[in-house]
């Protein structure tokens, strides 16, 4: 059973949700659909590629406070932006007061609209050292870090958390209430535990409990892979917004499709190959302008693979991973257009994973 096989319900409620603005501190957002921070993904070229499709707020990649405290080249590149790249949040990862304070001093605050603190990253080298999701095991320390950030910036401060460390220590509601007490203006929650990482199902109940436990906005994430699943997240949790991550990889059309689905109960047709390849070209050129030809093309290889999901282009995807120049990658995009256009084949809703109840 696929998306279009499901009956449409609660359309009027969904229309109300998708039409409402909501505030994070003094920041007003015109849509509840946000682009989540993703390591190695949400750089400036990617954010500017996605923004025209309707994401109301985007984030930098996760930035280590240790790196930013010492003004490392990589950290400074991660926080690059431009005037059109707004509203924009910067996501920080750290666990010690000194590096956090120094990173705040080095942060160009006028470039951002909020600061998000990461207490959700499940990667071993992060979480097992007491950073990211590791802080869920020490709510008191996490509370102190949030207060420190709140007291040293005029920007709204938010926090990204998970349901808990594992199934025996689900403490998202406790952490959320503590964060609100520390001055956080919004809770971003991924509905899985650290132990799950990105496996298994998102637990809507955990998110719903968090929403009921605080008075500040709650933005949910996890498995936002289709308009149906995003609507389900709103319906099942009562969240104020949804942060879209993996679902937007090679698929910025997920934002307008979700808006249309929540307004009318109908998902619009998938984009044709001309629109897909046009977006790919713009993204590639932005990558090259930002990172130079060699690194820009190398960084684009994985995006080529994401853009062609659902298309009969397996061989092209494999070959694209060996391209090193602008001309070579542009030729791969042109070949994709010719190949799919000649087959008279465009992606449809089956590109999404099957939906099960």
C-alpha positions as CSV (number, residue, x, y, z in Angstrom):
1,X,0.0,0.0,0.0
2,X,1.3,3.4,-1.0
3,X,0.6,7.0,-0.1
4,X,-2.3,7.5,-2.5
5,X,-4.1,4.4,-1.1
6,X,-4.8,6.0,2.2
7,X,-8.0,7.9,3.0
8,X,-7.7,11.6,3.6
9,X,-8.8,12.9,7.0
10,X,-8.4,15.9,9.2
11,X,-7.7,18.1,6.2
12,X,-9.2,21.2,7.9
13,X,-6.9,20.6,10.9
14,X,-3.9,20.2,8.7
15,X,-4.8,23.4,6.8
16,X,-4.9,25.3,10.1
17,X,-1.5,23.8,11.1
18,X,0.3,24.5,7.8
19,X,-1.2,28.0,7.5
20,X,-0.2,29.2,11.0
21,X,2.9,31.1,11.9
22,X,4.7,30.2,15.1
23,X,7.4,32.0,17.1
24,X,10.7,30.8,18.5
25,X,11.5,33.6,21.0
26,X,11.4,36.8,18.9
27,X,11.7,34.9,15.6
28,X,8.5,34.5,13.6
29,X,8.4,31.6,11.1
30,X,5.8,31.6,8.3
31,X,5.7,27.8,8.0
32,X,6.0,24.9,10.4
33,X,8.3,23.0,7.9
34,X,12.0,23.4,8.7
35,X,15.2,22.1,7.3
36,X,17.0,20.1,10.0
37,X,20.8,20.4,10.5
38,X,22.7,17.5,9.0
39,X,26.4,16.9,9.3
40,X,28.2,16.9,5.9
41,X,25.0,18.1,4.2
42,X,23.5,21.5,5.2
43,X,26.2,23.7,4.0
44,X,25.5,27.1,2.4
45,X,25.0,25.7,-1.2
46,X,22.6,23.1,0.0
47,X,20.6,25.5,2.1
48,X,20.3,28.0,-0.8
49,X,19.2,25.2,-3.1
50,X,16.4,24.1,-0.7
51,X,15.2,27.6,0.4
52,X,13.2,28.5,-2.7
53,X,11.1,25.4,-2.2
54,X,9.6,26.7,1.1
55,X,11.6,25.7,4.2
56,X,10.9,28.4,6.8
57,X,14.1,27.9,8.8
58,X,17.4,26.2,8.0
59,X,20.5,25.4,10.0
60,X,24.2,25.1,9.6
61,X,25.9,21.8,10.0
62,X,26.6,20.8,13.5
63,X,29.7,22.9,14.6
64,X,32.0,21.7,17.4
65,X,32.5,24.4,20.0
66,X,36.1,23.2,20.4
67,X,36.8,23.9,16.7
68,X,34.9,27.2,16.8
69,X,36.7,28.3,19.9
70,X,40.0,28.1,18.0
71,X,38.6,29.5,14.8
72,X,39.5,26.4,12.8
73,X,39.1,26.8,9.0
74,X,36.5,24.0,8.9
75,X,34.4,25.5,11.6
76,X,34.5,29.0,10.0
77,X,33.5,27.5,6.7
78,X,30.5,25.7,8.3
79,X,29.1,29.0,9.6
80,X,29.4,30.8,6.3
81,X,26.2,32.5,5.1
82,X,24.9,35.3,2.9
83,X,22.1,37.8,3.4
84,X,19.5,35.6,1.5
85,X,20.3,32.7,3.8
86,X,17.7,33.7,6.5
87,X,16.2,32.8,8.8
88,X,19.2,30.7,9.9
89,X,20.1,28.8,13.0
90,X,23.6,27.7,14.0
91,X,23.9,24.3,15.8
92,X,26.6,23.9,18.4
93,X,28.0,20.7,19.8
94,X,30.1,20.8,23.0
95,X,30.3,19.8,26.7
96,X,32.7,22.2,28.5
97,X,32.0,25.8,29.6
98,X,35.3,27.3,28.4
99,X,35.0,26.2,24.7
100,X,31.3,27.1,24.6
101,X,32.0,30.6,25.9
102,X,34.9,31.1,23.5
103,X,32.8,29.8,20.6
104,X,30.1,32.3,21.4
105,X,32.6,35.1,21.4
106,X,33.8,34.0,17.9
107,X,30.3,33.6,16.5
108,X,29.1,36.4,14.3
109,X,25.7,36.7,16.0
110,X,24.3,39.1,13.4
111,X,24.5,36.3,10.9
112,X,22.1,34.0,12.7
113,X,18.6,34.1,14.1
114,X,18.9,31.5,16.8
115,X,21.5,29.2,18.5
116,X,20.6,25.5,18.7
117,X,22.5,23.2,21.1
118,X,22.9,19.6,20.1
119,X,22.1,17.0,22.8
120,X,21.0,14.4,20.2
121,X,23.9,13.3,18.1
122,X,24.1,9.5,18.5
123,X,27.5,8.9,16.8
124,X,29.8,6.9,19.1
125,X,32.8,9.2,19.0
126,X,30.4,12.0,20.2
127,X,27.9,10.4,22.5
128,X,30.3,8.1,24.4
129,X,32.4,11.2,25.3
130,X,29.5,12.9,27.0
131,X,28.6,15.2,24.1
132,X,25.5,15.2,21.9
133,X,23.1,12.5,23.1
134,X,25.6,11.6,25.8
135,X,24.3,14.7,27.7
136,X,20.9,13.1,28.1
137,X,22.5,10.9,30.8
138,X,23.4,14.1,32.7
139,X,20.4,16.4,32.7
140,X,21.8,18.7,35.4
141,X,25.0,19.3,33.4
142,X,22.9,19.9,30.3
143,X,20.8,22.4,32.2
144,X,23.9,24.3,33.2
145,X,25.2,24.5,29.6
146,X,21.9,25.9,28.3
147,X,21.8,28.5,31.0
148,X,25.4,29.5,30.1
149,X,24.5,29.9,26.5
150,X,21.3,31.8,27.3
151,X,23.1,34.2,29.5
152,X,25.8,35.0,26.9
153,X,23.7,35.7,23.8
154,X,20.7,37.8,22.8
155,X,19.6,35.2,20.3
156,X,16.9,32.7,21.1
157,X,18.4,29.4,22.3
158,X,16.9,26.1,21.4
159,X,17.9,22.5,22.1
160,X,17.9,19.3,20.0
161,X,17.3,16.1,22.0
162,X,16.3,12.5,21.6
163,X,13.7,10.4,23.5
164,X,16.5,9.3,25.8
165,X,19.7,7.3,25.9
166,X,18.0,3.9,25.5
167,X,14.6,2.3,26.1
168,X,15.3,2.0,29.9
169,X,16.1,5.7,30.3
170,X,13.5,7.7,28.3
171,X,13.7,11.1,29.9
172,X,12.9,13.5,27.0
173,X,10.1,15.2,29.0
174,X,12.3,15.8,32.0
175,X,15.1,17.2,29.8
176,X,12.6,19.4,27.9
177,X,11.2,20.9,31.1
178,X,14.7,21.5,32.4
179,X,15.7,23.2,29.1
180,X,12.6,25.4,29.3
181,X,13.6,26.4,32.9
182,X,17.1,27.2,31.6
183,X,15.6,29.7,29.1
184,X,15.3,27.6,25.9
185,X,12.7,28.9,23.5
186,X,12.0,25.7,21.6
187,X,12.6,22.0,21.9
188,X,13.6,20.0,18.8
189,X,13.1,16.3,19.4
190,X,14.0,13.2,17.4
191,X,11.6,10.5,18.5
192,X,14.2,7.8,18.8
193,X,16.6,6.9,21.6
194,X,20.4,7.2,21.2
195,X,20.6,3.4,21.2
196,X,18.3,3.3,18.2
197,X,20.3,5.8,16.2
198,X,18.3,5.9,13.0
199,X,16.9,2.4,13.1
200,X,13.4,1.2,14.2
201,X,10.3,3.4,14.3
202,X,10.0,6.9,15.6
203,X,7.9,6.9,18.9
204,X,5.2,9.5,18.5
205,X,4.2,9.0,22.1
206,X,7.5,10.3,23.4
207,X,7.2,13.4,21.3
208,X,3.5,13.9,22.4
209,X,4.5,13.7,26.1
210,X,7.2,16.4,25.5
211,X,4.7,18.6,23.8
212,X,2.4,18.3,26.8
213,X,5.1,18.9,29.3
214,X,6.3,22.4,28.1
215,X,4.7,25.6,27.0
216,X,7.4,26.5,24.4
217,X,7.2,25.3,20.8
218,X,8.1,21.7,20.1
219,X,9.5,20.7,16.7
220,X,9.6,17.0,15.9
221,X,11.8,15.1,13.6
222,X,12.4,11.5,12.5
223,X,11.1,9.6,9.4
224,X,9.8,12.8,7.7
225,X,10.2,11.0,4.3
226,X,6.9,11.8,2.6
227,X,4.0,14.2,2.9
228,X,1.9,11.5,4.5
229,X,4.5,10.8,7.2
230,X,5.0,14.5,8.0
231,X,1.2,14.9,8.3
232,X,1.1,11.9,10.5
233,X,3.8,13.4,12.7
234,X,1.6,16.5,13.2
235,X,-1.5,14.5,13.8
236,X,0.0,12.0,16.2
237,X,2.1,14.4,18.3
238,X,0.5,17.8,18.3
239,X,3.9,19.3,17.5
240,X,4.3,22.9,16.4
241,X,6.6,22.1,13.5
242,X,8.5,19.3,11.7
243,X,12.2,19.4,10.9
244,X,12.8,17.6,7.7
245,X,16.2,15.8,7.3
246,X,16.8,12.7,5.2
247,X,13.5,13.2,3.3
248,X,14.9,16.4,1.7
249,X,18.0,14.8,0.4
250,X,17.8,15.2,-3.4
251,X,14.1,16.1,-2.8
252,X,13.5,19.7,-2.0
253,X,10.1,19.2,-3.5
254,X,9.0,17.5,-0.3
255,X,8.4,21.0,1.2
256,X,5.8,22.2,-1.3
257,X,4.3,18.8,-1.7
258,X,3.7,18.6,2.0
259,X,2.1,22.0,2.1
260,X,-0.2,21.0,-0.7
261,X,-1.1,17.7,0.9
262,X,-1.9,19.3,4.2
263,X,-4.0,22.0,2.6
264,X,-6.0,19.8,0.2
265,X,-5.3,16.1,1.0
266,X,-3.8,15.7,-2.5
267,X,-0.1,15.3,-3.3
268,X,0.9,17.1,-6.5
269,X,2.7,15.2,-9.3
270,X,6.4,14.6,-8.8
271,X,8.7,17.0,-10.7
272,X,9.6,16.1,-14.3
273,X,13.2,15.4,-15.3
274,X,13.7,18.9,-16.7
275,X,13.0,20.5,-13.2
276,X,15.1,17.8,-11.5
277,X,18.2,18.4,-13.7
278,X,17.8,22.1,-13.6
279,X,17.9,22.0,-9.8
280,X,21.0,19.7,-9.9
281,X,22.9,22.1,-12.2
282,X,22.2,25.0,-9.9
283,X,23.3,23.0,-6.8
284,X,26.5,21.8,-8.6
285,X,27.4,25.4,-9.6
286,X,26.8,26.7,-6.1
287,X,29.0,23.9,-4.7
288,X,31.8,24.8,-7.0
289,X,31.5,28.5,-6.2
290,X,31.6,27.7,-2.5
291,X,34.3,25.0,-2.4
292,X,36.2,25.3,-5.6
293,X,35.9,22.9,-8.6
294,X,37.5,19.8,-7.2
295,X,36.0,19.8,-3.7
296,X,32.7,21.2,-5.0
297,X,32.3,18.3,-7.5
298,X,33.4,15.7,-5.0
299,X,30.9,17.0,-2.5
300,X,28.2,16.9,-5.1
301,X,28.7,13.2,-6.0
302,X,26.5,12.0,-3.1
303,X,23.8,14.5,-4.0
304,X,23.7,13.2,-7.6
305,X,22.8,9.8,-6.1
306,X,20.0,11.3,-4.0
307,X,18.6,13.3,-6.8
308,X,18.2,10.2,-9.0
309,X,16.4,8.1,-6.4
310,X,13.4,6.6,-8.1
311,X,14.7,7.1,-11.5
312,X,16.0,4.4,-13.9
313,X,19.6,5.7,-13.5
314,X,21.6,3.2,-11.4
315,X,24.5,3.1,-13.9
316,X,24.6,6.9,-14.1
317,X,24.7,7.1,-10.3
318,X,27.6,4.8,-10.1
319,X,29.6,6.6,-12.8
320,X,28.9,10.0,-11.3
321,X,30.9,8.9,-8.2
322,X,34.1,8.9,-10.3
323,X,33.7,12.4,-11.8
324,X,36.1,15.1,-10.7
325,X,35.5,18.2,-12.9
326,X,32.6,20.6,-13.5
327,X,32.4,19.6,-17.2
328,X,32.3,15.9,-16.3
329,X,29.6,16.2,-13.8
330,X,27.6,18.6,-16.0
331,X,27.8,15.9,-18.7
332,X,26.4,13.4,-16.2
333,X,23.5,15.6,-15.5
334,X,22.9,16.1,-19.2
335,X,23.1,12.4,-19.8
336,X,20.5,11.8,-17.0
337,X,18.1,14.2,-18.7
338,X,18.5,12.6,-22.1
339,X,18.2,9.1,-20.6
340,X,15.1,9.7,-18.7
341,X,13.5,12.0,-21.2
342,X,13.9,9.4,-23.9
343,X,12.2,6.8,-21.7
344,X,9.4,9.3,-21.1
345,X,9.7,8.4,-17.4
346,X,9.4,10.7,-14.4
347,X,9.4,9.9,-10.8
348,X,6.1,9.2,-9.1
349,X,5.0,8.7,-5.5
350,X,6.5,5.2,-5.4
351,X,9.8,6.9,-4.9
352,X,8.7,7.1,-1.3
353,X,9.0,4.1,1.0
354,X,5.7,2.1,1.3
355,X,3.5,3.4,4.1
356,X,2.2,0.9,6.6
357,X,-0.3,1.6,9.3
